[in-house]
Amino acid sequence: MKSLTDPALLALLKQDNDEAFNEIYARYWDVVYAIACKKLNNREEAKDVVHDLFMVIWMKRHTLTITTTFIGYIYIILKNKLTDLNRRQSLRIKHDDELLKVSSETDHSLFEQFASKDTAQHLQLEIQNMPVGMRKVFLMSREEELSINEIAGRLSISSQTVKNQITSALKRLKSKYPFH
């Protein structure tokens, strides 16, 4: 087998000759592996790529049509394998980056939801601890969205008293929660 030319080996390969395949493998493995190692800077990935390349040759042995030299054909397969690998790695990196971004946004969103819920509970507790008149005026202004004059009319108190109660309630809340 060693004395056969590449075209003669390919003819035998098309006839499912294992020895022809083994000779092609022995003849070109070192060269292809060296090129793959140089391109990838990773011996394990290079071995995988070269293994895949020879698997392609074996799988396509019946339909192989080589118009250049056999080494040229192998180089084209290698180039395509390296391009595919590079594309997959780029997609994986992009996917990982997007996953990290989504995960980070989700974590941030969950934190905001918990913090917001916690703050709302503290505010409700502080409102409940207000004096009855202040709490009533404040809730009418915020929850019922009544104007100062409407509150004054409903409670039969002066507009100035309503303003004072709302101002006091807001000061009280701001002193407890200066950032909100």
C-alpha positions in Angstrom: 0.0 0.0 0.0 2.8 2.4 0.8 4.0 2.4 -2.9 0.5 3.2 -4.2 -0.3 6.7 -5.5 -3.1 8.8 -3.9 -5.4 8.2 -6.9 -4.8 4.4 -6.6 -5.5 4.5 -2.9 -8.7 6.5 -3.5 -9.9 4.0 -6.1 -9.4 1.2 -3.5 -11.1 3.4 -0.8 -14.2 3.7 -3.0 -14.3 -0.1 -2.9 -14.4 -0.1 0.9 -10.8 -1.2 1.2 -9.8 -0.6 4.9 -6.1 -1.0 4.2 -6.3 1.9 1.7 -8.0 4.1 4.3 -5.4 3.1 6.9 -2.6 4.1 4.4 -4.2 7.5 3.7 -4.6 8.0 7.4 -1.0 7.1 8.1 0.3 9.2 5.2 -1.5 12.4 6.1 -2.4 12.4 9.7 0.8 14.0 11.0 0.7 16.8 8.4 -3.0 17.6 9.0 -2.6 17.4 12.8 0.4 19.8 12.7 -1.6 22.3 10.7 -4.6 22.0 13.0 -2.4 22.4 16.1 -0.9 25.5 14.7 -4.3 27.0 13.8 -6.0 26.1 17.1 -3.2 26.2 19.7 -5.0 23.3 21.4 -3.8 19.7 20.9 -7.0 18.1 22.0 -9.2 20.2 19.7 -6.8 19.6 16.9 -7.0 15.8 17.4 -10.8 16.0 17.4 -10.8 18.1 14.2 -8.4 15.7 12.4 -10.4 12.7 13.6 -13.6 14.3 12.2 -11.8 15.1 8.9 -10.9 11.5 8.4 -14.4 10.4 9.4 -15.7 12.7 6.6 -13.3 11.0 4.1 -14.5 7.6 5.2 -18.2 8.5 5.1 -17.9 10.1 1.7 -15.6 7.4 0.2 -18.1 6.3 -2.4 -18.8 9.8 -3.7 -15.3 11.3 -3.5 -14.5 13.4 -6.5 -11.1 15.1 -6.3 -10.2 17.6 -8.9 -7.0 18.8 -7.2 -4.3 16.9 -5.3 -5.5 14.7 -2.4 -3.6 16.9 0.1 -5.3 19.9 -1.4 -8.7 18.2 -0.9 -7.8 17.3 2.7 -6.7 20.9 3.4 -10.1 22.2 2.1 -11.9 19.8 4.5 -9.6 20.9 7.3 -10.2 24.6 6.6 -14.0 24.0 6.6 -13.8 22.1 9.9 -11.8 24.9 11.5 -14.3 27.5 10.2 -17.2 25.4 11.6 -15.4 25.0 15.0 -14.7 28.8 15.1 -18.3 29.6 14.3 -19.6 27.2 16.9 -17.2 28.7 19.5 -18.3 32.2 18.6 -21.9 31.3 18.9 -21.3 29.5 22.2 -19.5 32.6 23.6 -22.3 34.9 22.3 -24.9 32.5 23.8 -23.1 32.4 27.1 -22.8 36.3 27.2 -26.5 36.6 26.5 -27.3 34.0 29.1 -25.2 35.9 31.6 -26.8 39.2 30.7 -30.3 37.7 31.0 -29.4 36.0 34.3 -27.9 39.3 35.6 -31.0 41.2 34.6 -33.3 38.6 36.2 -31.3 38.6 39.4 -31.4 42.5 39.4 -35.2 42.4 38.7 -35.9 39.9 41.4 -33.8 42.0 43.9 -35.8 45.1 42.9 -39.1 43.2 43.4 -38.1 42.0 46.8 -36.7 45.4 47.8 -39.8 47.1 46.5 -42.1 44.7 48.3 -40.1 45.1 51.5 -40.1 48.9 51.3 -43.9 48.9 50.6 -44.4 46.8 53.7 -42.3 49.2 55.8 -44.1 52.2 54.5 -47.5 50.6 55.3 -46.3 49.9 58.8 -45.1 53.5 59.2 -48.4 54.8 57.9 -50.3 52.6 60.3 -48.2 54.0 63.2 -49.2 57.6 62.3 -51.7 59.4 64.5 -55.3 58.6 63.4 -56.1 62.1 61.9 -52.8 62.3 60.0 -53.2 58.8 58.7 -56.7 59.4 57.5 -55.8 62.7 55.7 -52.7 61.1 54.2 -54.5 58.0 52.9 -57.3 60.1 51.4 -54.8 62.2 49.5 -52.7 59.3 48.3 -55.1 56.3 47.9 -58.3 58.1 47.1 -56.4 60.9 45.3 -58.7 63.6 46.8 -57.6 67.3 46.6 -56.9 69.3 49.8 -60.3 71.0 49.5 -62.2 67.7 49.0 -60.5 66.2 52.1 -61.2 69.4 54.1 -64.9 69.2 53.1 -65.3 65.5 53.9 -63.6 65.8 57.3 -65.0 69.2 58.2 -61.6 70.7 58.9 -59.7 73.6 57.4 -57.7 73.3 54.2 -54.6 74.5 56.2 -55.1 71.6 58.6 -55.1 69.1 55.7 -52.0 70.7 54.2 -50.2 70.5 57.6 -51.2 66.9 58.1 -50.0 65.8 54.7 -46.8 67.8 55.1 -46.2 66.2 58.5 -46.9 62.7 57.2 -44.5 63.2 54.3 -41.8 64.5 56.6 -42.3 61.5 58.9 -41.9 59.1 56.0 -38.9 60.9 54.5 -37.1 60.9 57.8 -37.5 57.1 57.9 -36.9 56.5 54.2 -34.6 59.3 53.0 -34.0 57.7 49.6 -37.6 57.1 48.6 
